[in-house]
């Protein structure tokens, strides 16, 4: 009685040891660091490390080390945050044209832990410091813009079909076309239904005039809103990435809001400038008649311009712009029906479609390029003072041959993979915001306040743990010491799971851990009180232990399952801090059930199991 088989003891010990190893990275300090990324066309190598190190040495900024990261990135470590900020200033004043710099914290792990790929848990904005912005997206404006596009497209299509109309007007949430007679109206309705299948087309007669009323069905309205939200998130993500912040968070919240969190960033003005930047696209023909090398040497032909592709390869384009991104109404990834290769399908508005058809008809077989243009505000240090400058970047993101004339809807092929097609479609849609945005909440957390939150959170956990440990040891004696030991193991397991999942620990998350400390011993209290009750009823010590653990199990499971349900509900319907509290509460309940039921039982079995016992230290 009261004896676990060897395999179960080894399993419990193995789980605890794995938890200790996973939690170990959180014991090491984190170095203030700068994540360095090369601009397009700049290659990172050993020479780059030597160059950056020399720049820091010339500026008398001591650097702890510079090491390569996955991809085209470097990590420069410093001993203090002051040295980190001085190094960032040096990077912005001397190397901003070649490298992008992002403030971050990097754990100083030993080589064997780093080789295992173990990392500490992330710290939330309230613990690390940074900027939190809540953005409201005007969904009604997105629907209004869609109707405006349809108004122009319908007008263009009717002119193309030579169908005479009196007026094409936007009336509220619909587009009305007025005609003189029913025959013309019916012909127009048939044409509109064929060319715009997403619209609900109805005919009517009022005051002697004949109308075709076009509106967006509810499903299409939701699709327009979904597309606007997705495009805005993609646009904001592209812009925030240019800000140079490690581990930014851009995610949807609710029906019409977007949360932007930038850990480590402390300049909300710069963030607003970036979110307000504009971007667009241009379609141009490739100049195949002149030499690219001549243009590189400075002899650019009249009517042409020299650009660079994303891989840094120079390319010569004609100055004449076919269409711009303002005329793109939709872009989606798919596959070419003939070859099965990845493709991007683009839709243009009426004027853009007419111009595209004219140009492609005259240039079948020639290559056409897509140029991505972005205007953004950059802040550079000049003579120790921050100076804001507007920068215009232009790059060719796609080049494809014109196989046949096309107009309103066409496809771009020649892509390497379906992932590249999906990224290109997102990039085409992310050239500009699909709906107006408004910053409704802005919050900046300083790094010193974040450190205060960490210190106070750690102190609260420590005080709660000590109070529970002392009470259990005094009230339940040896059994209480066992409960204290498994409680400490439970805290280690919580940290281990958070590190394994790379979850983000927030201040409400610390509150969840403190609550778990008090709740974790509940299971042991139920078990120990049941054992004492069995002893008072005259059962033997071994039988009391066995009955205590078995009879209290159902009560423990019921109590913890109800708490788990509450944690799941909080995570499902909560936002931000509430999710952080729910995550740690859920993990704490699961780990406490393991440690309190299996862990404490294993220890009690090792102490009392397999021998005669007259009394229990409980």
N, C-alpha and C positions, 0 to 999 in steps of 0.2 A: 504493500500500500504506500501511496505517496512517493512513487518512484517513476521518473521519466526514463524511457529508453535512451541509449547513448546517442542515437541519431537525432533525437529531438533536442537534447542538450547541445549537441554540436551545431544544429541548425540555428538555435537561438543565439549561441555564441557567434556564429558566422554572421548573422544579420547585424548583431551589435558591432562587431569589428568592421564590417563594411560601412555601417553608419558613422563610426569614428573616423574612418579614412575619408569619407565624403565630406564630413564636417570640418576636417582638418584645415582646408584652405582658408577658412574664415578666421583662423587664429593669427594669420600673418598680416602684416601691415600692407597698406595700399600706397603705392608711390604716386604723387602728383605727376602726371604724364601728358605728353602731347602726341596725338595720333596724326601722322604726316602722310598725306596722300598726294601722289604726283598728278599734275594736270595732264590733260591729254597730249600726247606727243612727247612726254618726258618719261624716261625709263629710270626705274629705281634699281640701283646696283650697289656694289661696294664703294664705288666712287661717290655715290650720293651720300652714303653714310659719312664718308670722310669729309665731304663738302659741308654737310650740316654741322658736323662736330667742329670743324674749323671756324665756321661762322659763330658758334656759341663761344668758343675759346677767345676769338677776337673781341667779343662783346663782354668778356669776363663773366660769363654765365656758366657755373659749374654744372656739368651733366653727369648723372649717375651711370647712364648707359644708353646706347641706341641699338635697337635690335629689329630685325625684319618680322613682319606679321604675315598672315595669310593674304595672298593677293598682292597688289601693288601698294603696300602700306609699310610704314616704319613706325616704331614706338620709341620715343625719347623719354627717359625716366629722369626725375629730379628728386632731390631730397626734401624740399619744402615747396609750399604753394607759391611763395614769393619768387623763387627761382623759376617755377613753372610759368608765372605771368610775365616775368622778364624775358624768358625764352620765346613766349608767344609774340611779344612785342618785336623781338629781333626777327622772327620769322616773317611777320607782316611787313616789316620795313625793308628787308633785304631779299627775301625769297618768295614773296607773295605771287610773283608772276609764274613760278614754276611748281610751287607746292601749296596745298591747302592744309591748314592746321586746325585741329580740334582738341579742346581740353577734355581730359578724361582722367580716371583713376585706374591704375593697373596693379593688381596684387603682386607682391614680391614673393613668389613661390619658389621653393627649392626645385632643382631640376627634375627629381623623380616624380614629384606631384605634377609638374608641368607636362612631363612626358606621358602621364596617364590621362591628360586632358581634363583634369579636375579644375573647377573654378569656384570661387565663393559666390554666394547669392548676390543678386543685384540689390542696390539700395534705391529706394524710391526718391522722388523729387523732394519730399519733406525731410529726408535724411541726408541727401547728398547736396541739395541746393540746385537752383536752376529756375526756369521760367515755365509757367503753366498758362496756357491761353485757351479759352473756350470760344469757338467761332460758330456763329449762326449763319446757315445757308438759306437764302431766300428762294425756297422751292417754287413759290408762285411766280416769281420772276423767270425761273427756268421754263415753266409751262408757257408763260407769256412770250418768251423769246422763241420757243418752238412754233407757236402760232404765227408770230411775225415772219418766221422763215417760210412757213407754209403759205402765207399771204403772197409773198413775192414769187414763190415757186408756182402757185396756181395762176397768177397773172402771166408769168412767162410761158407756162404750158398752154394756156388758152390762146395767146398770141401766136405761138408756134403752130398750133392746130388751126389758126385763122378762124377762131370762133369769136364773134363779136359780142362784147359784154358792155354794160353801162358802167358799173362800178364793181370794184373788189375791195371790200372794207372789212376791217377787223371790228367785230361787235362783241365786246365782253369776252366770253370764252369760246367764241366761234368765229368763222370767217364766212361772210355772206357775199355771194356774187349775184348781181342783179342783171336781168335780161329783158328784152322787149317782148319776146314771144316764147311760147311753150316749146316749140320745136328746137330752138337754139338752146334753151335751158336743158332739155333732155339730152341733147348731144354733148353739152358741157358736162353734165352729171356723169354720163357714161365715160367720158375721157378722164375726168378726175378720179373716178372709182378705179380705173385701170392703172393710172400713173401713181396714185397715192392710196394704196390699199390699207394703210394704217388709219385713214380718216373715216369717220362716219358721215356719209353723204346723204342728205335729205333734200327733197324738192318741196317748194311751197309757192302759193300765189297770194299776193296782198296788194290791194289798192291798184289793181290793173297791171302790176309788175310781177315778173316771174323770178323766183329766187332759187339758188342752190346754197344750202347751208351746210358748212363743213365744220366738224368738231372732233376733238380727240376723245375716243372712248376711255372709260376709267382705267382699263388695263394699260393703254398706251400712255395715259397721264402718269401712272405709277412708273412705267418704264422710263419716261422722260426724267422724272424726279430721281430715279435710281441712277440713271446715267449721269445726271448733273452732280449727284453726290460723289459717285465714283471718280468722275473727272476732276472735281475739286480736290478730293483727297490725293489723287495722283499728282496734280499740279502742285499742291502744297508740299507733298513729300519731295518732289523734285527740287522745289525752291529751298526747303529746309536743309536738304542734303548739301546744297551749295553754301549754307551758313557755316559748315564745319563743326558739327556737334556730334560726338560719339553717342550711339544708341538713342537717337531721337524716337519719340513715340507720336505717331499721327494715326488716330483711329476714330471711327464713327461712334457717336454717342446719341442714342435715341433716334428720332426720325429725321432731324434736320440740323444736328450739331456735330462739330468736329473738335476733338481734343488734340491740342499740340503741346507736347511736353519735351523740353530740351534740358536734360540733366547737365549741370555744369555751366550753362549759359547764364550770363548776368547782364545782358544788354537788351532790354525789351524794345528800345528804339530801333536797334538794328533788325530785330525780328519783324517789326512792323514794316520797315522799309522793304524787307525781302518778300513778305507776303503781298505787298502792293506792287511788286515787280510785274512787268508785262512780258509776254512771250507770244510768238506767232510762227507761222510756217510759210515758206514760199516754194512753189514748183517752178523750176527753171530747166531749160534745155542745156545739155552738155555741149560745149564747144569742141567739136571733133575736127575742125578745120585748121586749128592752129596748134602750135607746140606748147605743151605744159612747161617744158624746160625753159623756153624763151620767156614765158611769164615769170618763172621763178627767178630768172636772171634780171628781171626788171623791165622786160619788153612785153608788157601786157597789151594784147590787141584791142583796138577800138571796139566797143560794144561787148567786151568780155570782162570777167572778174575772176581772180584766183581765190579758191576756197580750199579748205582741208576737210577730208573725211574724218570719221570718228577715230580711225586708226592712225591719223596723222598724215595720210597719203594726200599730196596736193592734187587738185582737180580744177579744170578750167570750165567755167560756166558762162552762159550768155547773160547779159545784164537784164534782158527783157524778162519780166516776171509774168508767168502764165496765170496762176491763181495764188492766193494767200490763205493762211489758216483761218481767217475770218469767214471764208466761204465754205469751210468744211462743216458739214452738219452731223456726220457720223463716221466712225472708223471701227472696224471689227476684224479680228483674226480668223482665218479659215484655211482652206486648202483649194488649190486650183483644180477644177473639175477635169481638165484634160490631162495634166501631168501628175496630179496628186501632190505637188510640192507646196510648202507653206506659202500663204499669200495674205495680204492685208487689203480689205475691201473698204473703199473710201467713197463717201457720198458728198456731193457739192450742191450748193444752192443754184438757183436759176442762172444768174449772170455768170457764175463760175463755171457751170456746166457748158454754157454756150461758148465761152472763151476756150475752155479745155478741148472741146470737140473741134473747133476751128484749127487750133494749133496742132493737135495730134493727127488730124487729117493730112496736114501738110508735111508731117515729120515722121511717118511710119518707118520703123526700123532704126530710128535714132534713139540714143539714151536720154533719159530725163532724170533729174535729181530733185530730191526733197531737201530743202535747207531749213534747219531749225535755228531760229533767231530769238535771243533772250536779252532783255534789258534789265539789269539789276543794279542795286546800290551796294558798293563796297566801301568799307572803312579801312583806311590805311593810316599808319602813324607817320607823320611828317614833322620833323623837328620836335618830336615828343608830343605832338598834338594830333588828335584823331581828325582826319580829313575824309569826308564822304565824297565819293566820285561815282558817276554813272558809267557803267561798263556795258558794252554791246558785244555779245558773243555770237558768232555765226559758224555753223558746222553742217556738213552734208551727212545726213543720217541714212540715206538710201539712194541708190542709183539703179535704174532698171530700163530695159529697152521697150520702146513703144511698139507693140506687136500689131495693133490695129487701132483705128480711131475709137475714141470713147468720150463720154460726156459727163452726165450727172453722177453715174456710179461706175467705178473702175477698180481694178485690182493692181497691186504692186507685188511682183514676184521676184525671184532671184535671191530669196532669203535662205539662210543656212539651216534654220530649224524652226519648229513651231513655237519654241520659246522666244526666239528673236522676233517672229511675227507678232506674238502677243505683246511683247515689249514695244514694238514699233507702233502697234495700234493704240496702246496706252499713251505713247509719246505724242502721237498725232492728236489724240483727244486732249492731252494735257498741255497743249500749247497755250491755252488761256483758260481762265475760270469759266465754267459753264453757267454759273449763277452768282449773283453778287453775294459777298460775305460781309459780316460785321463782327468785330471782336466784342463780345458781350461780357467777358470776364478775363481779367489779367492778374496774375499773381507771381511775384518774384520771391524766391526763398534764397537767402544768402548762405554761403558755405559755413559761416560761423553759427548761424541758427540751426543749420542741418546737423552740425557736430554737437550742439547743445541738445538737440532732439535725440541723437544717438546716445549721448551720455546719460540723459535722464531716463530714456527707455531702458538702457542696460541696468541702471540703478533700480528702476521699478521691478524688473524681472528678478534682480538679485534679492531685493527686500522681500518680495513675495515668496521666493524660493526658500530663503532662510526662515521666514516665519512658519511656513508649512513644515520644513525639516525639523525645526525645534519642537513644534507641537506634536508631530507624529512620533518623534523619538521619546518624548516625555510620556505621552499617553499610551503608546503601544509597545514601548521598550524595543526588544529585538525585532519584532515584526515591524515596528515603526521605522527602524533603521533600514530594513529591507525595502520598505516602501520609499524611503528617501533615496536609496540607491537607484531604484528603477525610475524614480522621478527625474533624477539627473540624466539617466540614460534616455529618458523620454525627450528632454530638451535637446540632447545631442541628435536624436533621431529626427526631430522637427527641423533642425538646422540642416541635417544631411539631406532630407527630402527637398527642402527649399533650394539647396545647392544643386542637387541632381536635376531638378526641373528647371533650374535657372529662373526661378520665380523672383519677383521683386518684393522686397521687404519694405513696408511703409510704416509710418507711426501707428496707424490703426492696426497694422499687422502685429506690431509689438504688443498692443493691447490684447489682441487675440492670444498671443503666447502667454501673457500674464494670466488671462482668464483660464487658459489650459492648465497652467501650473496648479491653480486651485481645484479645477475639475478632475485633473489626472489622478489625484489621491482619492477621489470619491469611490472609485471601484475598490481600492484597497480598504477603505473604511467600511464599505458594505461587507466585504469578505471577512475582515477581522472581527466586526461586530457579530457576524453569523457564527464564527468560530467560538467567540466568547459565550454566545447563547447556547451552543452545543455543549460546551464545557459545563455551564450552569445546569444543563439538563442531565448531566451525568455521563455524557459520552467520553470515550477515551480520547487522549490528545490526538492520536493518529486519525481516528474516526472523525474528530471535530475538524481537523484540517481538511480532510477529504470532503466532508459535508459542507464546510464553509465555502470552499471554492466551487463546488458543483451547484449548490442551492442558490448561491448569489449570482450565478452566471446569467440567468434569464433577466434578472432585474438590471444588471449592468448593461446587457445588450439593449434592452428596451430604452433605458435612459440615454445611452449614447446614440442610438439610431435616431431618436427624436431630435437630438442636437445636430446630428448630421443633416437631417432634413432641413432644419432651420438654416444651416450653413449653405446648403445647396440653393435654397430659395434666395438668401442674401446675395449669393454670387450671380444667380440668374437674373435678378431684377435690380440689383444694386449697381452703382457706378463708382468708379474711382476708389476712394478710401474704403467704401463698404466692401468692395471686392477684395481688397487687401486683408481686411479683417476676416472675411469669410474663408479665404484661402488658408490662413494660419490656423483658424479655428478647426476647419475640416481636417487638415493634416494632423493637428494636435490630438484630436479625438481618436483618429485611426491609430496613431502611434501609441497613445496612452492605453488603448484597449490591448495592444500587443504586449506592452511592457507590464501593465498592471495584472493581466490575467496569466500570460505565459511566462513573462520574465520573473515576476515575484514568486510564482508557483515553482519555477525551476530552482530558485535560490532556497525557498523553504524546503523543498524536497532534498536539496543537498545538505541542509542543516539538520533536518529532523527525519528524513525518510530512511527506511531500512533499518531502524534500530528502535529499541524500547525507550519510551519517553514517559516520565511520570507527570511532568508539568510543562507548560508552555510559557515562554517569556512574552506574554501578551496582556 
